[in-house]
Amino acid sequence: VYHLTLHSVMKILLVIVLVLFPNLINTQSEYCYNGDLNIKNRTEDSQGTEFGTYETVSGVLEICYNNSYSSVCLNTSDVNATEVARIACNYFGYYDASNFFAAFGYRDNPDLIGSIDCPPYAYGFSECTLDSIDAEDCPPNQDLYIYCSRFVQSP
């Protein structure tokens, strides 16, 4: 005779609910706070010299907007890519936004950032006004790809 405990019944019910309603689990990027940043398809590199280390990080920039990460679309005139790259690189601890360009991004979110208005010398995107656009209004090869660098001097 098999005896069901309350714990085992709850496990069975949870499995049934998840099978019947798979969208209850958020499979996109984890929860974020507005203004948080992420670099998707991130690449990091470092090269040592006798004076220190030159470090870089690059990838598609994502900004948390309405509590989920969204790519930044460069297909609009409402994004100052130079300023956005500067703020993003500083956020990650890099001091030089040495390059940026439009690149193909693999999007998890159908809403994209299409407008960014920041006060002069903003430190983070929580200080900025962001507006979204639909993915259909921004070709997938127009996501903002940033390239940040810094030099760490040897002690």
Secondary structure, DSSP 8 states (H G I E B T S, - for coil): -----HHHHHHHHHHHHHHH-GGGS--SS----TT-EEEEEEEEEEEE-SSEEEEEEEEEEEEEETTEEEEBB-SSTT--HHHHHHHHHHHTT-SEEEEEEEE----S-SEEEEEEE--TT-SSGGGSEEEEEEGGGS-GGGEEEEEEEEEEE--
